[in-house]
Amino acid sequence: MKVLLMKVAEDQAYGTLSSRDTQEDVGIMKDIGFQAYRFSISWSRLLPNGTRSGGVNRDGIDYYNNLINELLSNGLEPFVTLFHWDLPQALQDTYGGFLSPKIVDDFKDYAELCYREFGDRVKHWIPINEPHIFTTRGYEYGSFAPGRCSPWLSPDCNGGDSATEPYLVGHNQLLVHAAAVQVYKTKYQNTQKGQIGIALNVPWVVPLSQSIADQEASNRALVFTYDWFMEPLKSGSYPAEMTTYVGERLPKFSEEQSSMLKGSFDFIGLNYYSASYAANGTCKRINPRASTDSCVVHLSERNGTTIGPKAASDWLYIYPKGIEDLLLYTRDKFNNPVVYITENGVDELNNGQLSLNDNIRVNYYADHLSFVQRAIRKGANVRGYFAWSLLDNFEWADGYTVRFGIVYVDYKDGLRRYLKDSAKWFKQFLL
C-alpha cells in the first residue's frame, strides 16, 4: 500500500467545532503521521436553499477554504465527499429530493460550485458516500432521513413504498454520481489534475454452508449490496440477478444514461466494517421490499458461534478476512480498479468513563491492515486506507452511545481530546 490515510469524523467537517479545535485535530493527525483527511462538505452549508439561484453562503465557502488550507499547510491531503446524506430541506420539500430526477441537475450545479471553489487544491473527489445505506435506511426501513417506508412496515414512516422507492432513489443516486463525474471530467479535470470516484459500503458475506443454494445466496447478497451500484459503473447496466429478482420495479437506464455511467470513476472507495453468514431464503411474494428481494437470510451465527466478536453496534461483527475477500472480489469482478479503503473501524460502548485502553481496536486495525496487505500481494490495486475515525463522534441513530474514535472526546469537559492506545499504536506503526 503506497499511502496510509486517516478518516476523521464527518460531523467535524460540518463546522460544529471552532477553528482552534480544527487546528488541534490537524495537529494530532500530523503528529501521528497520517497523510490525508477525508471529510464531507455539507450541501446545505454552501447552498441553504439547495441551488445557486437561491443564494450561496460565502461563510460556508470560507469555512471549507480555511479547512483545506490548514490541511495542506500541515502536509495533509484533503479527500472530499460531496454528499453524506445531508440533503437541503428545500429540495426535499419542493420535489421529494432523490425521489425525483430533478435532483440530478441541482446536484450537478452544487458539485460544480465545489470544483470551482476548491478544486485547485482538492485532488480527490467522492460525489456520493454509501448510496446503499442512504437508499435502504431512508426509503425502505425509514430509520434514517427522510424516514420513508411502506405503512405495513412501520406506522411511523412519512409515507413511502419499500418495494419501489429504494430502487428509484438508488437509480437517481447513480445518475447524480455520473453527472457529477461528467462535469468534472469535461470542465475541470484537465486543469485541476484531480481524481473522482465513489464510496460504497460492502459488508462481506460467507455461505452458511457448502450447499450450492447457500453459495448462490452469498453471491446474491453481494449483488444486492455491492454490485447494485458497482455494475452500472462498470457496464452501464444493473446486474442480471437484480433484473431477474426485482423485475419491473427496477428502473431502466436510457442509452445516454448508460453511456454516461459506464466507466464513471477513477477510483473506488470501499467502506468495510463487518460480515455475516448468508443462507438461501424463500422469496416473499407478499409485501416485497429491497432487503428481501434477494431471497437471502443473513445470520451472525453458525452452529452457535458468531462469525466474529461482536462490537458495540448490533450490526458490527469483527471479521478481518472479509476485507481481503472483498478486495479480491473487486479485483476479479470489476477489472481490478484503483481502490481506497475509505472507511474501516470498530466501536465500543460509551459508558461515561474516561477509557483510553482500546486493545480491541488496536487488534482490529492490525488484523485488517494485515489482510489488506495480503490482498495487495495478490494483485489488488489498493492505494490507501482511511480509519474510521479520528474522534469519537455523533454516530447517526446511535448518537453518542458508541465511540469509534482513536481519540477520546470528553463530552463533559469542553470536548477535550485524549489519545487512546490505538492512536499511539498508529503513531508507532507509521514510524
C-alpha positions in Angstrom: 0.0 0.0 0.0 1.6 3.2 -1.2 -0.2 5.6 1.2 -1.8 5.4 4.6 -4.7 7.8 5.2 -6.9 8.8 8.1 -10.7 9.2 8.1 -11.9 11.8 10.5 -15.4 12.0 12.0 -17.8 13.6 9.4 -19.5 15.8 11.9 -16.3 17.8 12.4 -16.4 18.9 8.8 -19.9 20.4 9.2 -18.4 23.2 11.2 -19.7 22.4 14.7 -16.2 22.9 16.0 -14.2 26.1 16.3 -11.1 26.9 14.2 -9.0 26.1 17.3 -10.5 22.6 17.5 -9.8 22.1 13.8 -6.2 23.2 14.3 -5.8 20.9 17.3 -7.2 17.9 15.3 -5.0 18.6 12.3 -2.0 18.8 14.7 -3.0 15.4 16.2 -3.1 13.8 12.7 0.2 15.4 11.7 1.8 14.2 14.9 0.6 10.6 14.5 1.9 10.6 10.9 -1.3 10.5 8.8 -1.1 11.8 5.3 -4.7 12.7 4.4 -8.1 13.8 5.8 -11.4 12.7 4.4 -14.3 15.0 5.2 -17.7 15.8 3.8 -18.9 19.2 2.5 -22.4 20.0 3.7 -24.6 20.9 0.7 -26.9 22.9 2.9 -24.0 24.9 4.3 -23.0 26.2 0.9 -26.4 26.4 -0.6 -29.1 26.8 2.1 -31.9 26.6 -0.4 -30.2 23.8 -2.4 -29.4 25.8 -5.6 -27.1 28.7 -6.5 -30.1 30.7 -7.6 -31.3 30.5 -4.0 -28.0 32.1 -2.8 -24.5 31.0 -1.9 -23.4 31.1 1.7 -20.0 32.7 1.4 -19.3 32.0 5.1 -19.6 28.3 4.2 -17.2 28.7 1.3 -14.7 30.4 3.6 -15.0 27.7 6.2 -14.0 25.0 3.8 -11.3 27.1 2.2 -9.8 27.6 5.7 -10.1 23.9 6.5 -8.5 22.8 3.2 -5.7 25.4 3.6 -5.0 24.3 7.1 -4.7 20.7 6.0 -2.4 21.4 3.1 -0.1 23.7 5.3 0.3 20.7 7.6 1.1 18.2 4.8 -2.4 16.5 4.9 -4.2 15.9 1.6 -7.9 16.6 1.5 -10.2 13.8 0.2 -13.7 15.4 -0.2 -17.1 13.8 -0.2 -19.9 15.9 -1.6 -23.0 14.0 -0.3 -23.1 12.1 3.0 -26.9 12.1 3.3 -27.5 15.8 4.2 -29.9 17.0 1.6 -31.1 20.6 1.7 -34.6 20.6 3.2 -35.8 22.9 0.4 -35.2 20.3 -2.2 -36.9 17.6 -0.2 -40.0 19.9 0.3 -40.1 21.1 -3.3 -39.9 17.8 -5.3 -39.1 15.0 -2.9 -35.3 15.1 -3.1 -33.8 11.9 -4.5 -37.2 10.5 -5.5 -37.2 13.0 -8.4 -34.9 13.1 -11.4 -34.8 16.9 -10.8 -32.1 16.1 -8.2 -29.6 15.4 -11.0 -29.3 19.0 -12.3 -29.3 20.5 -8.8 -26.6 18.2 -7.6 -24.5 18.8 -10.7 -24.8 22.6 -10.0 -23.7 22.1 -6.4 -20.8 19.8 -7.4 -19.6 22.4 -10.0 -19.6 25.1 -7.3 -17.3 22.9 -5.2 -15.0 22.1 -8.1 -14.7 25.8 -9.0 -14.2 27.0 -5.4 -11.9 24.2 -4.0 -10.7 22.1 -7.0 -7.4 24.0 -7.3 -6.4 22.3 -4.0 -8.6 19.2 -3.7 -7.3 16.3 -5.9 -9.7 13.5 -4.8 -13.5 13.9 -5.0 -16.2 11.5 -3.9 -19.7 12.7 -5.0 -21.7 10.1 -3.2 -21.0 8.2 0.0 -22.7 4.8 0.8 -25.7 5.0 -1.6 -26.9 1.6 -0.4 -27.3 2.8 3.3 -28.9 6.1 2.3 -31.3 4.2 0.0 -32.3 1.3 2.3 -32.3 3.1 5.6 -34.1 6.2 4.3 -36.6 4.7 1.9 -37.0 1.0 2.9 -36.8 0.9 6.7 -37.5 4.6 7.3 -34.9 4.6 10.2 -32.8 7.4 8.6 -33.9 10.6 7.0 -36.3 11.2 5.3 -37.9 8.3 7.1 -40.0 6.8 4.3 -41.2 3.2 4.2 -44.4 1.1 3.5 -47.1 1.6 6.1 -47.2 -2.1 6.8 -43.6 -2.0 7.8 -43.9 0.9 10.3 -46.7 3.3 11.1 -44.2 6.0 12.0 -42.8 6.5 8.5 -43.5 9.6 6.4 -45.3 7.7 3.7 -43.4 5.6 1.1 -43.2 2.3 -0.6 -40.4 -0.1 0.5 -40.8 -2.2 -2.7 -40.2 0.6 -5.2 -38.7 3.8 -3.7 -35.3 2.3 -2.7 -34.7 1.3 -6.3 -35.8 4.7 -7.6 -33.6 6.5 -5.1 -30.6 4.3 -5.8 -31.2 4.9 -9.5 -31.2 8.7 -9.1 -28.0 8.5 -6.9 -26.3 6.7 -9.7 -27.4 9.4 -12.2 -26.3 12.1 -9.8 -22.9 10.4 -9.5 -22.5 10.1 -13.2 -23.5 13.8 -13.8 -21.0 15.0 -11.2 -18.3 12.9 -12.8 -19.1 14.1 -16.3 -19.0 17.8 -15.4 -15.7 17.3 -13.6 -14.0 15.3 -16.4 -15.3 17.7 -19.1 -14.6 21.0 -17.5 -12.2 20.7 -14.6 -10.0 17.6 -14.6 -7.6 18.6 -17.3 -6.6 21.8 -15.5 -7.1 20.7 -11.8 -5.5 17.3 -12.3 -7.7 15.6 -9.8 -9.4 12.2 -9.5 -13.0 11.3 -8.8 -14.7 8.2 -7.6 -17.5 6.8 -5.3 -17.6 5.3 -1.8 -19.6 2.1 -1.4 -20.3 0.2 1.8 -19.8 -3.5 1.5 -20.2 -6.0 4.4 -18.7 -9.3 3.4 -20.8 -12.5 3.3 -19.9 -16.1 3.9 -22.1 -19.0 2.8 -23.8 -20.6 5.9 -23.0 -24.0 4.5 -21.2 -25.5 1.5 -24.5 -26.2 -0.2 -25.0 -24.8 -3.7 -28.1 -22.9 -2.6 -26.2 -21.1 0.2 -23.2 -20.3 -2.0 -25.6 -18.8 -4.6 -27.3 -16.9 -1.8 -24.0 -15.5 -0.7 -23.3 -14.3 -4.2 -26.8 -12.7 -4.4 -26.2 -10.9 -1.2 -23.2 -9.2 -2.7 -25.0 -8.4 -5.8 -27.8 -6.7 -3.9 -25.4 -4.5 -1.9 -22.2 -4.0 -3.9 -23.0 -4.9 -7.5 -26.2 -2.9 -7.4 -24.1 0.3 -7.6 -20.8 -1.0 -9.0 -22.1 -2.9 -12.0 -23.7 0.1 -13.6 -20.4 2.0 -13.2 -18.6 -0.9 -14.9 -21.0 -1.8 -17.7 -23.8 0.8 -17.7 -26.5 -1.6 -16.6 -27.8 -3.3 -13.5 -26.7 -6.8 -12.5 -28.6 -9.6 -14.3 -29.6 -11.1 -10.9 -31.3 -7.9 -9.8 -33.2 -7.6 -13.1 -34.4 -11.2 -12.6 -35.4 -10.9 -9.0 -36.7 -7.4 -8.9 -38.4 -7.3 -12.3 -40.3 -4.2 -13.4 -39.7 -2.5 -10.1 -36.1 -1.9 -11.1 -35.8 1.3 -13.2 -34.1 1.3 -16.5 -31.3 3.4 -17.9 -31.6 5.2 -21.2 -28.8 4.6 -23.7 -27.5 8.1 -22.9 -27.6 7.4 -19.1 -25.9 4.0 -19.6 -23.1 5.5 -21.6 -22.6 8.3 -19.0 -22.4 5.7 -16.2 -20.1 3.3 -17.8 -16.5 3.9 -16.5 -17.5 6.9 -14.5 -14.8 6.7 -11.9 -11.1 7.0 -11.5 -11.1 5.0 -8.2 -13.5 3.1 -6.0 -13.8 3.7 -2.3 -14.8 0.7 -0.1 -16.2 1.1 3.4 -15.8 -2.2 5.2 -16.6 -3.0 8.8 -18.3 -6.3 9.3 -19.6 -9.6 7.8 -22.4 -12.1 8.1 -23.4 -15.6 7.0 -25.8 -15.9 4.1 -28.3 -18.7 3.6 -30.8 -19.3 0.9 -34.2 -18.0 1.8 -37.8 -18.0 0.5 -38.7 -15.2 -1.9 -41.5 -13.0 -0.5 -44.3 -12.5 -2.9 -46.5 -10.6 -0.4 -45.1 -7.3 0.8 -41.8 -7.4 -1.1 -39.0 -4.9 -0.3 -35.5 -4.2 -1.3 -33.8 -6.2 1.5 -35.8 -9.3 0.9 -35.8 -9.3 -2.9 -32.5 -11.2 -2.9 -34.1 -14.1 -1.1 -31.2 -14.3 1.3 -31.3 -14.8 5.1 -28.4 -13.0 6.9 -27.2 -14.6 10.1 -24.5 -13.7 12.6 -24.1 -17.3 14.0 -23.4 -20.7 12.7 -23.6 -23.8 14.9 -23.9 -21.5 17.9 -20.7 -19.5 17.2 -20.8 -15.9 15.8 -18.8 -15.1 12.7 -16.6 -12.9 14.8 -16.5 -11.0 18.1 -19.4 -8.5 18.4 -18.6 -4.8 18.8 -20.8 -2.2 20.5 -23.0 -1.7 17.5 -25.6 -4.5 16.9 -24.6 -4.9 13.3 -20.8 -5.0 13.7 -19.1 -8.4 14.0 -15.3 -8.4 13.6 -14.2 -10.5 10.6 -10.8 -9.2 9.3 -10.5 -11.7 6.5 -13.6 -10.2 4.9 -11.6 -7.1 3.8 -9.2 -9.3 1.8 -12.1 -11.3 0.3 -13.8 -8.0 -0.7 -10.7 -6.7 -2.4 -10.1 -9.9 -4.3 -13.8 -10.0 -5.3 -13.3 -6.4 -6.6 -10.1 -7.3 -8.4 -11.7 -10.3 -10.2 -15.2 -9.0 -10.9 -14.6 -5.3 -11.7 -11.3 -5.4 -13.6 -9.1 -4.5 -10.7 -9.8 -0.8 -10.3 -7.8 1.6 -8.1 -9.2 1.2 -4.6 -9.1 3.2 -1.4 -10.4 1.7 1.8 -12.4 4.8 2.6 -13.7 3.6 6.0 -12.7 0.8 8.4 -13.2 0.7 12.1 -14.8 -0.6 15.3 -16.7 0.9 18.2 -17.0 0.4 22.0 -19.9 1.5 24.2 -19.8 4.9 25.8 -20.0 4.1 29.5 -19.4 7.7 30.6 -16.0 6.9 31.9 -12.7 8.1 30.5 -11.1 5.0 29.0 -8.1 5.0 26.8 -7.3 1.3 26.7 -8.8 0.1 23.4 -6.9 -3.1 22.6 -9.9 -4.5 20.7 -9.5 -1.5 18.3 -5.7 -2.0 18.1 -6.1 -5.6 17.2 -8.9 -4.7 14.7 -6.7 -2.3 12.8 -3.6 -4.6 12.9 -5.6 -7.5 11.6 -7.4 -5.7 8.9 -4.3 -4.0 7.6 -2.6 -7.3 7.5 -5.4 -8.7 5.3 -5.2 -5.6 3.1 -1.5 -6.3 2.7 -2.3 -9.8 1.7 -4.7 -8.6 -0.9 -2.2 -6.2 -2.3 0.4 -9.0 -2.6 -2.3 -10.9 -4.6 -2.6 -8.1 -7.0 -5.4 -5.9 -5.6 -4.8 -2.3 -6.6 -5.1 -0.6 -3.2 -3.7 2.9 -3.0 -4.6 3.9 0.6 -6.6 3.3 3.8 -8.8 5.5 6.0 -9.6 4.5 9.5 -13.0 5.4 11.0 -12.4 7.6 12.9 -10.1 10.1 14.4 -12.6 11.3 17.0 -15.4 9.9 19.0 -18.4 11.4 17.2 -22.2 11.6 16.9 -22.9 8.2 15.2 -26.2 8.6 13.4 -29.1 6.9 15.1 -26.7 5.7 17.9 -25.9 9.2 18.8 -23.2 9.4 21.5 -23.8 5.9 22.9 -20.9 4.4 21.0 -17.3 5.5 20.4 -15.5 4.9 17.1 -12.5 7.2 17.6 -8.9 6.6 18.2 -9.0 9.8 20.1 -11.3 10.0 23.2 -13.6 13.1 23.3 -14.8 14.1 26.7 -18.3 15.4 26.1 -18.5 16.7 29.7 -15.3 18.8 29.6 -15.4 21.0 26.6 -14.7 18.2 24.1 -11.2 17.8 25.4 -9.2 15.2 23.5 -7.1 12.3 24.8 -5.2 9.8 22.7 -6.3 6.2 23.1 -3.9 3.3 22.8 -5.0 2.8 19.2 -3.8 6.4 18.3 -0.4 5.6 20.0 -0.3 2.3 18.1 -0.8 4.1 14.7 2.0 6.5 15.6 4.4 3.6 16.1 3.0 1.8 13.1 3.7 4.8 10.8 7.3 5.5 12.0 
